[in-house]
Amino acid sequence: MTATLRAVGRLVFGARVVGVDWTAHSRRIAIVGPSGAGKSSLLRALCGLAPLHGEVTVRGSTWEGPGRFVPPWERGIGLVPQDATLFPHRSVRDNLAWSHRGDVSEVAEALGIAPLLDRMPRNLSGGERQRVAVGRALLAARTALLLDEPFAALDRARRDAVAAYVDAWAAARDLPVVLVSHDARDVANLADEIWEVGEAAIAPFAA
């Protein structure tokens, strides 16, 4: 069976080095562990935004390895970073349409942000910004969806509804989902396989 995702190498962030030897076979994956352990850095490495010093393979396609590096913009990843990071000079509509050609109305309606399409990010609440970031990632994703605490600014009811929509969207397009979250319910809703980042390595989660 071809692995959904394989990452092998050393993840360096700050003064820490985490050994990575990770082969995931499920389409829905969660990464858990204490704050500061390297979960967000691992997502950035999968995107090509941080060095892994090793190999990254997604569904048999090598993105990083000896003599090979696929740049971030060619990986086809939809990323929701922990701080949303919307383009401040673009409207909600233009943020959603970034790297996507087509109608954004379906996603905007499903995420409850259709009335906000002409607003600028500075005029949004934290929860609104987070939902725009989720919508942008869904529309951009062609190969995988990486989510870093994507629902942290949402209340429980909205959180569950957005998670269900993300799950259905990814399933309909057979997109691998890698979720970083401290919320056990988010992990239960969106992951079949759980990996834990510890002091020196990433390993299968032992319940």
C-alpha positions as CSV (number, residue, x, y, z in Angstrom):
1,M,0.0,0.0,0.0
2,T,1.3,3.4,-0.9
3,A,1.7,5.6,2.1
4,T,-0.4,8.7,2.3
5,L,2.5,10.7,3.7
6,R,6.1,9.9,4.5
7,A,8.5,12.2,6.2
8,V,12.0,11.2,7.3
9,G,14.8,13.4,8.6
10,R,15.6,16.1,11.2
11,L,13.3,18.9,12.0
12,V,15.3,21.9,13.3
13,F,13.5,24.8,15.0
14,G,15.0,27.2,17.5
15,A,17.5,25.3,19.6
16,R,15.7,22.0,19.2
17,V,16.1,19.1,16.8
18,V,13.3,16.6,16.4
19,G,13.9,13.3,14.6
20,V,11.1,12.5,12.1
21,D,10.5,9.0,10.8
22,W,6.8,9.1,9.9
23,T,4.8,7.0,7.6
24,A,1.0,7.6,7.6
25,H,-1.5,5.4,5.7
26,S,-4.8,7.0,6.6
27,R,-6.2,9.9,4.7
28,R,-7.2,11.7,7.9
29,I,-4.2,12.3,10.2
30,A,-3.8,14.3,13.4
31,I,-0.5,15.5,15.0
32,V,-0.7,16.0,18.8
33,G,1.8,16.9,21.5
34,P,2.6,19.7,24.0
35,S,3.0,23.3,23.0
36,G,6.4,24.1,21.6
37,A,7.1,20.5,20.6
38,G,7.3,21.2,16.9
39,K,3.9,20.4,15.5
40,S,3.5,23.7,13.6
41,S,7.1,23.5,12.4
42,L,6.4,20.0,11.0
43,L,3.4,21.4,9.0
44,R,5.6,24.1,7.7
45,A,8.2,21.6,6.6
46,L,5.5,19.6,4.8
47,C,4.6,22.8,2.9
48,G,8.3,23.4,2.1
49,L,8.3,26.6,4.3
50,A,10.8,25.1,6.8
51,P,13.8,22.7,6.3
52,L,13.2,19.1,7.2
53,H,16.8,17.9,6.3
54,G,15.4,14.7,4.8
55,E,12.7,13.4,2.6
56,V,9.0,14.2,2.1
57,T,6.7,12.0,0.0
58,V,3.0,12.4,-0.5
59,R,1.1,9.5,-2.1
60,G,4.2,8.4,-3.9
61,S,5.2,11.8,-5.2
62,T,8.5,13.0,-3.7
63,W,8.5,16.7,-2.7
64,E,11.8,16.7,-1.0
65,G,14.8,14.4,-1.2
66,P,18.4,14.1,-2.5
67,G,18.7,16.6,-5.3
68,R,15.0,17.4,-5.3
69,F,12.9,20.2,-3.8
70,V,9.4,21.0,-5.0
71,P,8.7,24.7,-4.0
72,P,5.8,25.5,-1.8
73,W,3.6,27.0,-4.6
74,E,3.9,23.8,-6.7
75,R,2.8,21.4,-3.9
76,G,-0.9,22.2,-4.2
77,I,-1.4,22.4,-0.5
78,G,-4.2,24.2,1.3
79,L,-2.8,25.5,4.5
80,V,-4.6,27.0,7.5
81,P,-1.9,28.5,9.7
82,Q,-2.4,29.1,13.4
83,D,-2.7,32.8,13.0
84,A,-4.9,32.8,9.9
85,T,-2.5,35.1,8.0
86,L,-5.0,36.7,5.6
87,F,-3.7,39.1,2.9
88,P,-4.5,42.4,4.6
89,H,-4.8,44.4,1.4
90,R,-7.3,42.0,-0.2
91,S,-11.0,41.7,0.5
92,V,-12.5,38.5,1.9
93,R,-13.6,37.6,-1.6
94,D,-10.1,38.1,-3.0
95,N,-8.5,36.1,-0.1
96,L,-10.8,33.2,-0.9
97,A,-10.1,33.4,-4.6
98,W,-6.3,33.4,-4.1
99,S,-4.8,30.6,-6.3
100,H,-8.3,29.5,-7.2
101,R,-10.2,30.3,-10.3
102,G,-14.0,29.9,-9.9
103,D,-17.0,30.7,-7.8
104,V,-16.3,31.1,-4.1
105,S,-19.9,31.5,-3.1
106,E,-20.6,27.8,-2.1
107,V,-17.7,27.8,0.4
108,A,-18.5,31.3,1.6
109,E,-22.2,30.3,2.2
110,A,-21.2,27.0,4.0
111,L,-18.8,28.8,6.3
112,G,-21.2,31.6,7.1
113,I,-19.0,34.3,5.6
114,A,-21.0,35.2,2.5
115,P,-22.1,38.5,4.0
116,L,-18.5,39.4,4.6
117,L,-17.1,39.0,1.0
118,D,-16.5,42.7,0.5
119,R,-15.0,43.4,3.9
120,M,-11.2,43.8,4.5
121,P,-9.5,41.5,7.0
122,R,-9.0,44.4,9.5
123,N,-12.8,44.6,9.9
124,L,-13.3,40.9,10.8
125,S,-13.5,39.3,14.2
126,G,-11.0,36.5,15.1
127,G,-13.6,33.8,14.3
128,E,-14.5,35.4,11.0
129,R,-10.8,35.6,10.0
130,Q,-10.3,32.0,10.9
131,R,-13.3,30.9,8.8
132,V,-11.9,32.9,5.8
133,A,-8.6,31.1,6.2
134,V,-10.3,27.7,6.2
135,G,-12.3,28.6,3.1
136,R,-9.1,29.9,1.3
137,A,-7.3,26.6,2.2
138,L,-10.2,24.5,0.9
139,L,-10.3,26.3,-2.4
140,A,-6.5,26.2,-2.8
141,A,-6.0,22.5,-1.9
142,R,-5.2,20.2,-4.9
143,T,-3.1,17.6,-3.2
144,A,-3.5,17.9,0.6
145,L,-5.1,20.0,3.4
146,L,-2.9,21.0,6.4
147,L,-4.7,22.5,9.4
148,D,-3.0,24.2,12.3
149,E,-5.5,24.7,15.2
150,P,-8.0,25.8,12.5
151,F,-11.0,26.1,14.7
152,A,-9.5,27.6,17.9
153,A,-11.3,30.9,17.6
154,L,-14.8,29.4,17.1
155,D,-17.4,28.5,19.6
156,R,-18.2,24.8,20.0
157,A,-21.3,24.6,17.8
158,R,-19.6,26.6,15.0
159,R,-16.4,24.6,15.5
160,D,-18.2,21.2,15.0
161,A,-20.1,22.5,12.0
162,V,-17.0,23.8,10.2
163,A,-15.1,20.7,11.0
164,A,-17.9,18.6,9.5
165,Y,-17.9,20.7,6.3
166,V,-14.1,20.5,6.0
167,D,-14.2,16.7,6.4
168,A,-16.9,16.3,3.8
169,W,-15.1,18.7,1.4
170,A,-11.9,16.7,1.7
171,A,-13.6,13.3,1.4
172,A,-15.4,14.4,-1.8
173,R,-12.0,15.2,-3.3
174,D,-10.0,12.4,-1.7
175,L,-7.7,15.0,-0.1
176,P,-5.4,13.9,2.7
177,V,-6.0,16.0,5.8
178,V,-3.3,16.6,8.5
179,L,-4.6,18.3,11.6
180,V,-2.7,19.9,14.4
181,S,-4.9,20.4,17.4
182,H,-5.0,20.3,21.2
183,D,-8.8,19.7,21.1
184,A,-9.7,16.1,21.6
185,R,-13.0,16.5,19.9
186,D,-11.5,18.1,16.8
187,V,-9.1,15.1,16.6
188,A,-11.9,12.7,17.0
189,N,-13.9,14.4,14.3
190,L,-11.1,14.7,11.7
191,A,-8.6,11.9,12.3
192,D,-8.3,8.2,11.9
193,E,-4.6,8.1,12.6
194,I,-2.8,10.0,15.4
195,W,0.9,10.9,15.6
196,E,2.5,12.4,18.7
197,V,5.4,14.9,18.7
198,G,7.5,14.2,21.8
199,E,10.8,15.5,23.2
200,A,13.0,14.0,20.5
201,A,10.8,12.3,17.9
202,I,7.5,11.9,16.2
203,A,5.9,8.6,16.7
204,P,2.5,6.8,16.6
205,F,0.2,7.9,19.4
206,A,-0.1,5.4,22.2
207,A,-3.5,5.7,23.8
